[in-house]
Amino acid sequence: MGQHKGREAMDTARIWLASDAVHGGCHVWKMKRVQDLSDDGKHISTLGYRTEGWMPAVVPGTVLRSLVYNKVYPEPYYGINNKLDSHLIPDISETGRDFYTYWFRTEFAVPETFDKKNVWMQLDGINYRAEVWVNGNLLSMINGMFVKEVINVTDFVNVGSSNVLAIKVYPVDMPGSTAPKTWGAAGEFHNGGNGNIGLNTTMLMSVGWDFTFMDGIRDRCTGIWRGISLYTTGDVALRDPFVKSDLRKPDYDEAHETVSVEVINPSNANRTVRCRVRGEIVGEDIIFEQHVSLMRGERKLLTFAPADYPQLVMKNPRLWWPVNKGPQNLYKVKLTVYVNDNPCDSVSTTFGIREIVSDVNTPDGSRSFYVNGKRLFIRGSNWIPEAMLRNSDERTYAELRYTRQAGINLLRMWGGGIAESDYFFQLCDELGILVWQEFWMTGDTKHPQDRSVYFSNVASTVKRIRNHPSLAYYVASNESTEVSGMSSLLEELDGTRGYQMQSECAGVHDGSPYKQVNPMQHYEDTASPRGSRVNGFNPEYGAPTLPTVEILREMMDEKDLWPINKEVWDYLDGNGFHGMTTLYTDLVNQYGVSQSIDEFAAKGQLVGAVNSKSIWEVWNYNKLDYGSRFCSGVLFWYHNCPVRQVSARMWDWSLEPTASLYHTANALEPLHAQFDYLTNTVSVVNDYYKAFDNCRVKAVVYDMDSRKVWEKEARVDLPCDGVVNDVFRIDFPEQISQVHFIRLALENEKGEEISSNFYWRSKDKYEGKNTLTGPATSGFEDLQHMKHSRLKSSYKMKIANGRCLVDVVLKNTSRQIAFFNQLQFLNAEMQPVRPSFYTDNFFSLMPGEVKTVTIETAERNLAGGLILRIKGWNVETVTRKLK
């Protein structure tokens, strides 16, 4: 569970009430269905209440997660367990809301150190409505998935002894069903079921969507899905600090900081409290303070503005920048409130000084973003939440670390999903990943019924995330309209970020494609009948990648893997949405018809690699003003798998990377030489805000026997944040082998190699978008007859700070290219160790080439033994136990 970052400990610690705090081998939390109880909250939240027959509960978590944990229902992500027709897991649309309405109960101790202080209970997120009972007292009714509730429980808890918290959690008011709507875009009636899920302020995709389980999640993610904690303050409390940065143009060398905080007097005594609030930008010798008087129960917004506090004008501030553009400089502000010079409460927040704006002053009226006065080419992706909200800090860290490795600089929080955790935003701040936040509405569902619930959830979320420099943009909805008053609310609560009503307006055009196409179509921009539009700003454009064979075996029974059971595979592909059993299989067969699932999965990685690299490199080519079209950005559809899927992306749900991750990382490296399969030209991309002169780009073509058959090099000056397109054309010899290879290298002015790239290509001619043809697509059967290559390997291992790092050195000791090599950490059961982080993977080595790959995983994964496996297309598989 992520720690709460916003409050400084005074003389007591924050106490988390979570299921991972286990006493005597038993879960702290227990749950029971409301239908099975006659007792009310007063009795259930009383000490001594007997809980025989209650089951352990996973908190944070959902009702269905706990039911699966207790084996009441099978794992929904396995095979077709979740399919409605399987009748294994009841759906709320058929059972009614009471079926998934549960009591959650826990007992907790309040330490003696909490005595004579105000005690607060913070509930970070419950879906959807909840009664909160403490020691027989109903203290709050929570409404909406994204509201944070803070309750003063001082008079209702027993300091120094045991207490009871009982929460009755209700599902969404309108669960919706998978029945098709009678309204919506032609051919797209299925997303969001009958649309009623949108009447709630919740995670809309829980009812089902085309790219994931069409049947949705059975309980609609009902539960205590975020943390609950206790903390104390003195007579006055502070809440929701906010720092507004105003950078002065044109040099961005002066920042005016406005700091605000809410001050609260929770006392029941009929008297006015005088207090002093002191602020400090830590480490910068900037201190400011203000006196304020508060009546009983009063709360005030206290503001420190540069006009009254000139020390808040910062000269030459250290700016925050996104990936590749500069350092991720962060500051910290701390605010403390004193009564009679005694500290009562203290809150802090990190913030970054930067300006992010956008406009449509572009050749085609498309939206373009600017950071600190410099235009930013968006290489983004669409973030999808874990469908059952089985989240953890470890999962968040792994997915964002993979994101940073890939070179993604913006994540769109898609409107059918959620508002992510504090830890998510903290990591985005540190990694330089921008965030586009949407607010839980889509064109496929109705709009929220209760405006007050919706706006309270928006306000709570904005106050929680607005200090993060990574937060770049607000959008009300996915492909729809807004709730009236949204823009004025955001201006009141924040006022420092841009806003647009929905994801496809104001210079952002419609998206596509979403599924598998012939990769050659990416190059000619015909990838979707709707018009894929490699220009302007495309919010959704993507393709799938098959998971590795080890992961496929975790998804379904072996009998369903091979021969491919279309029913099971299609269910794990959004009812066949991405075409994994059709077009994707046809593309895999271009490498030769497979005889086993192992062979099919290995070849499937080649298709996924080409899918990803072709998309990103086409957008590189057309970056900003340099290409034949004007492009300001693209958001890959979609980023992370919500469930186990045969249509994975850069990694699958289990956090095992696919070839797509490393080929995306190659395509999005800041200095990059690339090849165009349609024009046979070589271009060079620079993503840095600095120019590089006197570089050299080299291309070498090898035949199937790894003989050099063509080579060329050229001098190139790389403009700042630009592209040099069509530096030269590769003229492939007429008599070249059917399958051949291209290695590109980029050298700096000193002759040092700073980037390399590798392609496999066939002689097949591209005959149009409705065919399965082309040099990136078809005619790769001859690869099955590639000559054997040899790899020599060695490794060094070290352990530090709970992490295990292994440097693996590989050398190709043969005269044959070692093609498409993969390294894996495995456990004693020969299963992938997840998450593990590889600096590179699924790569090829030229004859004589040496490469070092660093692999990192948690030290705890060493328990039971750690095995390194090295395998490749034409090399002998080697496994060795690490010592």
Secondary structure by P-SEA (a helix, b strand, c coil): cccccccccccbbbbbbcccccccccccbbbbbcccccccccccccccccccccccccccccaaaaaaaaccccccccccccccccccccccccccccccbbbbbbbbbbcccccccbbbbbbcccccbbbbbcccccccccccccbbbbbbccccccccbbbbbbbbcccccccccccccccccccccccccccccccccccccccccccccccccccccccccccccccccccccccbbbbbbbbbcccccbbbbbbbbbbbbcccccbbbbbbbbbbccccccccbbbbbbcccccccccccccccccccccccccccccccccbbbbbbbbbbbccccccbbbbbbbbbbbbbbbcccccccbbbbccccccccbbbbbbccccccccaaaaaaaaaaaaaacccbbbcccccccccaaaaaaaaaabbbbbccccccccccccccaaaaaaaaaaaaaaccccccccccccccccccccaaaaaaaaacccccccccccccccccccccccccccccccccccccccccccccccccccccccaaaaaacccaaaaaacaaaaaaaaacccccccccaaaaaaacccccccaaaaaaaaaaaaaaaaaaaaaaaaaaccccccccccccccccccccccccccccccccccccaaaaaaaaaaccccccccccccbbbbbbcccccccbbbbbbbbbcccccccccbbbbbbbccccccccccccccccccccccbbbbbbbccccccccccccccccccccccccccccccccccccccccbbbbbbcbbbbbcccbbbbbbbbbccccccccbbbbbbbccccccccccccccccccccccbbbbbbbbbbccccccbbbbbbbcccccbbbbbcc
